[in-house]
Amino acid sequence: MTYIVLNGESYQIHHEKTLAELIVTLNLSGQAIAVAVNRQIVARTEWTSHYLQLQDKVDVVRAIGGG
């Protein structure tokens, strides 16, 4: 098992988990979200190839509409 920091909280994942797999696990697929790993935005097209590492800091932000 590996621990990452997800939105400021410790979160346990399996080794070799991709960012896309994390999003599915969090039930956020198909939603309007942005994801940063270690303060760098990761494009949605790179989620399937971006593997999470020990102590990565992942921030998931949902888009909120308004005006």
C-alpha positions in Angstrom: 0.0 0.0 0.0 1.0 3.6 -0.6 -0.1 6.8 1.0 -0.8 10.0 -0.8 -2.1 13.3 0.4 -5.6 13.9 -1.1 -7.0 17.3 -0.6 -4.9 17.7 2.5 -5.7 14.3 4.1 -3.7 11.1 4.2 -5.2 8.6 1.7 -4.2 5.0 1.1 -4.0 3.6 -2.4 -2.7 0.4 -4.0 0.7 0.5 -5.7 0.7 1.4 -9.4 -2.6 3.3 -9.3 -3.2 5.8 -12.0 -4.8 9.2 -11.6 -7.7 8.0 -13.7 -8.2 5.0 -11.4 -8.2 7.3 -8.4 -10.9 9.4 -10.0 -13.1 6.3 -10.6 -12.5 5.2 -7.0 -13.7 8.6 -5.7 -16.8 8.3 -7.9 -15.9 11.5 -9.7 -15.6 10.3 -13.3 -17.6 12.3 -15.8 -17.8 15.3 -13.5 -16.3 18.7 -14.1 -13.2 18.6 -12.1 -9.6 19.7 -12.2 -6.7 17.7 -10.7 -3.3 18.8 -9.6 -0.5 16.5 -8.4 2.3 18.2 -6.4 0.8 21.6 -7.4 1.0 20.9 -11.1 -2.2 20.6 -13.1 -2.5 17.3 -14.9 -4.5 17.3 -18.1 -7.4 14.9 -18.3 -5.8 13.3 -21.3 -2.8 12.3 -19.1 -4.8 10.8 -16.2 -4.6 7.2 -17.6 -0.8 7.4 -17.9 0.0 9.3 -14.7 0.9 6.9 -11.9 0.7 8.1 -8.3 3.8 7.9 -6.1 4.3 7.7 -2.4 3.5 11.0 -0.7 2.2 12.7 -3.9 0.0 15.6 -3.0 -3.2 15.4 -5.0 -5.8 18.2 -5.1 -9.2 17.6 -6.8 -11.3 20.6 -7.4 -14.9 20.5 -8.6 -16.1 23.3 -11.0 -19.0 25.3 -9.7 -21.2 27.2 -12.0 -22.6 30.6 -11.1 -22.7 34.1 -12.1 
